Amino acid sequence: MFLVDDLIMLPVTGLKFVLRTLGKVAEEQYTDTGPIKEKLLELQVQLEFEEITEAEYVKREAEILRELREIENRKRILAGLPPEERQGFMKLSSDQ
């Protein structure tokens, strides 16, 4: 009897496994900082080889660091921690 039950439940069990695996992979990609750090490194190389100006570097660096901060906050939320508050010169300058 248990063998028949197992055979009947096999598609459901397999589907649960696939969905859990997909969820795990999606979460890893959602919280992966590797590609963002690569973008920052590429940006630094472009500045070093004078492919972009200092002003363009600063602008794009701020965007990349914002993305990185968002990912770090996602990780904190998934870990059950509160997101980090924005700190630094941007916050101080907006308070004035």
Residue pairs with C-beta under 8 A, 6 or more apart in sequence:
27 78
30 71
30 74
31 71
31 74
31 75
31 78
32 71
33 68
33 71
33 72
36 64
36 67
36 68
36 71
37 68
39 64
40 61
40 64
40 65
40 68
43 52
43 57
43 60
43 61
43 64
44 57
46 52
46 57
47 54
47 57
52 60
69 84
69 86
72 84
73 83
73 84
76 82
76 83
76 84
77 83
